[in-house]
Amino acid sequence: MERSSRDEDYAMKHLVFLIGLFVMSSAVTALAQEREMIIPVPQSAYSQAVKVKGGTLVFLSGVGPVDEKGGLVAPGDFAGQVKATWENMRRILAKAGGSLDDIVTMTVYTTERRWGEIFTDMRKDVFKTGYPSSAFVEARKLRTPGAFLEIQAIAVLRE
């Protein structure tokens, strides 16, 4: 009986050790996030793809140029609406523990494609560590009346 108790005690300690080792190796893996921009297109401020290892995903719903009460910011001013949208995205990501640099992909919905170049130039000022993969899509109408754009994005937070 005594030998059986010792064997069970040894097995339990061994199991606890293995579980601890697994948890520690998982934590170290999560801390080490790697990003690789696949075929970046600097003149257009986007990458064909972004490969990410590790991190926590944050999905941003369509974010637009609105204030805290849902009112349109910068009516009739595309550049002003872009700035307001970036600021809203910054605020949302900060609340989640991240920043705009954590965005790996985004879809920009706009009511007119003619604003593509303006948006691209403004985006170059926002992303300093690499460009996310992107799509720029013309939409007939957006949720907020008078809004010229809305951005949906996925960010990967470094841990």
Secondary structure, DSSP 4 states (H G I P E B T S, - for coil): -HHHHHHHHHHHHHHHHHHHHHHHHHHHHHH--EEEEEEEEGGGTEEEEEEEESSEEEEEEEE-SB-TTSPBSSTT-HHHHHHHHHHHHHHHHHHTT--GGGEEEEEEEES-GGGHHHHHHHHHHH-SS-PPEEEEEE-S--SSTT--EEEEEEEEE--
